[in-house]
Structures are given as structure tokens and as C-alpha cells.
Amino acid sequence: MINQTVAEDRHMAPVFFALGDGTRLALVQRLVGQGAQTASRLSENAQVTRQAIIKHLQVLEGAGLVQHQRHGREVFYTLKPQRLAEAQAFLYGISAGWDRAIERLRHIVEPDQPNTDS
């Protein structure tokens, strides 16, 4: 069972790797708040170079979190909200599993308490 779950969820590893870097996380936040942006625009007020921003965007794109579209000479980057939704659902599943485990433990430790499961 656990090996099947690991195999099914392994596709999420690149997402969490990509989001595990502060610069990339800040890029995602900027794209959420400001919509489609060029690398030049995203590098404004950043503590890294435009080239570094482009490399971070490539990691985000490789994880399926960002896509780019060329308009003339400019390349605009946008978020792919479906991939963020998948990450959120993955984390929700983990959280729900912990909630169930804690409830089972509570019934072992306090067996006389009424069941609050709905």
C-alpha cells in the first residue's frame, strides 16, 4: 500500500523542490499577485540577477508550475494554477491522514470518550 502511494505521489516531488527555494517561492507569489510578467520585470527589486531569475523560472516551469509565452521579443511567464491546486490537495491529504491518526490515538488513550467522528 505505501509503495503504491509513494509511486502515485512521486510526481509531486519536483513541485515541492521548486517551491522549497525562497527566490522561486517569491516568484510564484509575484506571479499570483501581478499576473503575467517578463523575467526583466520579475528581476526588478530582486536580490539576484535577471539571469538567475530566468534559471529559477526554468525550474518552476520544469515542475509544471509556470508556463511561458512569447509575444514578439518578450517572453511572459504565468502560473499554472492546476499544479498549485494539485500541491494543495496533496498537502490536504497528508493533513487529513494525520487528523485520522490523532483521532485513533485519542480513542486508545481515552476509550470512554464519545466518538466525535461525523
ABEGO torsion letter per residue (X at the ends): XAAAAAAAAAAAAAAAAAAABAAAAAAAAAAAAAEBBBAAAAABGBABBAAAAAAAAAAAAAAGABBBBBBEABBBBBBBAAAAAAAAAAAAAAAAAAAAAAAAAAAAABAABBBABX
